[in-house]
Each structure stands twice: as C-alpha cells, then as structure tokens.
C-alpha cells in the first residue's frame, strides 16, 4: 500500500512552483489535501494473478478544474468583448488628451495632422502592449494548469500504471490486475474520510471542532427507506423497454447505494496548549449505523470475517502532532 500510495501522490514540482507565488515547505506539501486519496486495497489472490481493488477520490483534479474554470476560461471567453470596449475607451481618452494639448496657448503647431496621428498611434500601441503583457501571464498559467490536469489524469492510464504493475509483480511473483473505482464524494469510503480528517488535525489541531462541524454539514445522509419488502411481477415488467427493465432489476435493487450514517472518534494529544498534559476525546456522528435490512425490513443479514457487519465500513488510523500522537476511528453505514 505504501508503494501504491507513493505512485498516486506523485507531483510535478517545476509546474507547481510556477503556479504559486510563495514556496511551500516539504512538510506542508505532505500535509496538503491537494492530492489523490486512496482507500486500503482489497487484494484477491488466485493461482495466476492478483486483483487489486482501490477506491479513489481525486481531490487534486477537482481543485485544478475549479481554478481552471474560475480564473481562465471566463477571462478568455469575454476577452474579445472587453478588448473592443477598452479600445473605444482608449480612443476617447486619447482624443481628450489631444484636445487638452491643443487648448494650451504657448504651444507652436507646425502641422496638426502629423502630431495628432503620431500621438494617437503611440497611445494605442502602449495600451495594447500593457494589455498583452497581462494576458500573456494569464495564458502561461492557463497552459500550466492544463499540463497539471493531464499529468493527474494520466495516472489512471495503463501507459504509466505498467511501471507500478511491474514492481508489484516482482513482490508477489504473479500477474497483477487493477480495478480502480473513482468516487464522486469523499465520504463514500471510511478510509478516505478518516485520512482527510487526520491530515487536517496534524496540520492544525486547534481547529478540530470547526473541522468536524464543517464535515457534518458536507456529509449527506438519506434516512428515507422502504420498510416493507418489495415483490415484483416479472411478466408485467417484460412489457417495458430493455432500459427500464435494466434500471428496475439492476440499479434499483443494488445494495448500499446510499449512506445512512457515519461516526468519527478522535482521541489523543489534541489540546490547544503546547504541553501534552492531558488527552481529549471528541466524537461526531450523523444518522445511525443500524442495518436496515435486519432491523426494519425483517430480512436476514450476514456477518463478514467474524464480527464485521456487511453494511458498515470501519477504519482505524493514527498520526502525530508536535505535542504527541492521536488516533481516529471512523464508521460509515450504507443501505
């Protein structure tokens, strides 16, 4: 897992320096949330190969695309309109300045045509030079962001995954197959959720309550569910089209599509003071961790690996700050 995470955490330091005005320390780069978060891998062994299933949340791509849209696409979209508007304004300003010059009494004028034309052309050329300098700086940053988005998305391609695959095949002495699942939200997996919280707490432990309150607002939970068991009539459903049948029998009957609850517990040296005199225990929850099939619908539910329930994902992490270490436990239940 260290080898896989180090591959997905790779970044281009040359391009990122050109984007930012200030330099970032290496310690702060490691604690940055601008990266691809990875869950713990699920390794399925067979005689000939290993299937590695990974859940990914690409926060880095989301940040780059958001910055890309906000600053650069809008500016280039309205660039032509603003250019025409500013050109008309420059005409108006230049003519006003020429009128002020000619209104003075102590100026000797030899030929009015040449003076007015030269002055107007110089003013317009200076205006466009300054305008193009500003736009070229934005154009450079636009191209840097485009390159970073390409580098980020290329990590999913087989062209670069084959180098990671080669090292894993040496370790296991088998062929390796990747199954990458890209998540839209960070709270769909307990490993990713708890790793994001641990990074924020190691960066600044003083804002622990603020982080957890924001997290509680962001996580969306669906509490509405059918308490009665569903019965289907196959003969009637065959009259519908194939797409409706596929949606009805496959997508609507999938389990664990929605999140019904989560719980986070943090315990350790998380005081505001610089001395680790005592430990703190803080927990946050929303919804419930009950299995809806067995508790409400009256259906039978299975247990995975002894005590772990099929509807709950559990994660246990540890990290350390300047004054000591702390631990995080995370639970996510689905329906």
N, C-alpha and C positions, 0 to 999 in steps of 0.2 A: 504493500500500500504506500510506503514511503517513495518507492520508485515511481509508481503511477502518479502520485500527487506532485512529485517534483517535475514530472513531464508537463502536467496541466498548469502548474504555477510558473512556467517559463514566461519571460517578458523580454522585450527589446529595450534595453536601457538607452540606446542612442536616440531612438524616436521619442521616448517619453521625456528625455531631457529637453528636447526641442519644443515640446508642447508646454511644459511648465516653466514659469519664470524663476521659481525658487527650487533649490535642490532639496531632495528628501533623503533623510538618513536611511541606511540599510535596515536598521531596527524598525523604523516606521513603515518601510516598504513591506516587511514581513507581516506586520500587523494591519496592513491595509485590507479593506473589504473589496477592493477593485481587482477581483480575480475569479477564476472558475472554482466553485465549491464542489467537493466530491463527497459522496457518501462512502461508507465502508463497503468494500466489494463483496459480492456474492460469487464464490468460486465453486463451480460444478465440475467435478472430475469424472472423466470417462477413461477408457483404456487408451485412446489415441490422442485426446485433446482435452483442454480445459476451457470452459465457457465462463468468461468474466463479465458479470452484470454490474454496471455502475450507473448511479443516478447523479446527474449533473445539474447544477444551477449556474448559468453563465451570467454572472453579475457584471463582468468586465465588458462584454459585448453590449449589454443593456446601457451601461454608462456611456460608452463611446457613441452609440447610435443616438442617444438622447442629446449629447453635446453636439453631435453632428447636425441634427435637425434644428436645434435651437439657434446656434450661432451662425452656421454657414449656409445651409440650404435656403433659409429665409432671406439672408442678405444677398445671395446670388439671384434669387428669384425676383426681388424688387430692385435689383441693381440698375436695370435699364430705365425703369421709371424715375428713379432718383437721379440718374445721370442727366436725363432730359430736363428735369426740374432744376437741377443745380446749374446746368448750362444756361438756362434762361435767367436765373438769378445772377450769374456771373456777367451776363450781358448787361443787365440792369445796373449792377454795381459799377461796371467799367464805364458806362455812359455817364453815370452820375459823377464819377471821379473826373472824367474829361471836362464836363461842364464846369466843375469847380476850378479846374486849372485855367480854363479859358476865361473864367469870370474875374481872375486877378488882373490888375491894371498894369503891373510892372513887368509883364512877360512879352517878349518880342516874338511874333509868329511869322515865319517865313512862308511856309506852305501848310495849310490846315489839313490837307488830305493825308500827307505822309505822317504827320505827327499823330493824328487820330488813329490811323490804321496800325502803326507800329505799337502804340500804347495798348490798343485793344488786343492785338495778337500776343504781346508779351504777357498781358494779364491772363488771357485764356490759357496759354501754354504753361504758365506757372501753376494755375489752378488744376490743370489736368495732371501735371507731374506729381503734385502733392496727393491728388486723389488716387492715382495709380500706385503710388508707394504704399498707401494704407491698404489698398485692395490686394496688393501682392503679398503682404504679410499674412492677410487672412487666407489667401489662396494657398500659401505654403502650409499653413496649419491644417487647412482642408485636406490637402494631399497626405499629410502625416497621419491624420485620423483615418483616412481611407486605407492606408497601409496597415495601421494597427488593427482595424476591423478584419482585414484579410488574414493577418497573422493569427488572430484569435480564432477565426472560423476554420483555418487550415489544420488546427489541432485535431479536428474530428475526421479529417481525410485519411485514407489509407496510405497516402504518399508519406506522411510523417508518422503515422501510427505503426508502420512496419519496423521502425527503429526501436520503439518501445516493445513491440512484439518479439523482436529478436532477443532482447535481454531476458524477457520472461520465459522464453523457450529454453534458454540456457539454464535457468534456475530449475524449471520443472522437468526438463528433458521431454517435453511434449509440445504439440502444436497448440497455439493459443488463439481463441476467438473472442472478440469483444462484442458486447451488447450494451451500447450507450443509450441511455434514456434521458432526454433533456426535459427538465421540469420548468414550468412557467412561473411557479411561485416557490419561494424558499421554504415555506412551512409545510410543503408536501412530504418532506423527509425529516425525521428526527435528528439524524446525524448532521445534516446541513444547518438545521435550526440551532442546535446547541453549539456548533462550531462558530457560527456568526456571533452568538452571544458571548462566547469565550474570548473571541478576538476583541470585541468591544470592551469587555471588562478588563482585559490585560492592558489595553490602550489607556483607559481612564476608568478606574474603579469608583470614582466619586459620583459618577452619573448613573449608578446602577438602577435606581428607581425610575429615572427618566427613560432609560433604555427599555426597561420591562413594560412601562406604561405605553410607550410607542409601539412596542411589539404586540401588545394586547389589542391595540386598535387595528393593526395591519392584518392580523390573522382573522380570516373569515370562516365562520363555522355554520354549518347547516344543521339545524335542530329539527326540521320538519321531515318526517318519515312516515311511511305507511305501517301501521301496527298489525294489519291483517295480512295473512299470506295470500299471494296472488295466484289465481288459477287462470290458465289460458286455454282457449279453444283453437286447436291447430287448423281445423277445417275452415273456420271463418277467416283466420288470418291468411290463408293461402290465396284469398281473393285479392289481397292488396298487392302492390308492386313489390319488386325484389328489394328496393331500397328501404321501404317501410318495414318489410319483414326483417331485413338485416338490422335495422335500428331497434326493432321491437325485441328480437330474440337475442341479440348480442349486446348492444350498447346499454339497453335499459336493464339488462339482467346482470351486468358486471358488478362485482362487489368492490367495496372500498373506493368508490369514486369520490366521496365527499368526506370532509373532515368534521367529526362530531365533537372533538375536544382535544385539548393539549394541557400539559402541565410541565413547568420548569422549576427546578430547585437548584439554588446556588448556596454553597456553604464553604466557609473558609476565611482567610485573611482579606476581608473586603471593607475594612474600616477606612474612614477618611484620613485618619491620622497616619503619620509615618512610622509609628511603632505598632508592632503586631501583638498588642496586649490581649485582645480577645477576638473571637471569630464571630461572624454574622451568618444568620440563616434567613434567606429570603426565598419565597416561592410565589409563583404566579400561575393561575390556571383560568381556563375558559371552557365552557361546555362540560362534558363528562367523558370518562374513559370506559363506560359500560358497553358491553357487547349487546347491540340492539337485537340481533337475531335470537339470542338465547333469553334475554331479559324481557323483551316486549313482544316479539313475534312468536315465541314459544318454539323456535326451531333448535335443532341440535348444533352445537359448535365444537370445534376440535381444538386441541392444545398442540402447539408446535414446540418440539425439543423439550418436553417435560412440562415446565411451568409457564412458558411464554404463550400468550394468547394470540390468536390469529388476527385480531383487529387492532392490536397495539404494536407500535414500534418503540423500542427503548434504546436510549443512548446514555453512556456514561463517559464523561471527559474530565480531564484535569489540566490545569495551567498554573502559571505563577506570575506574581507581580513583584514589585520592588520590596514589599514588606513580607511576602510569604506566598504560599500556594492556596489554591481553592479548587473546588470540584463542581461540576454541573451534571445534573441528571435531567433528561428530557423524555417525555412520553407524548405520543400522538396516536389518537384513535380514529378509525375510519368506519364508514358504512357503505 
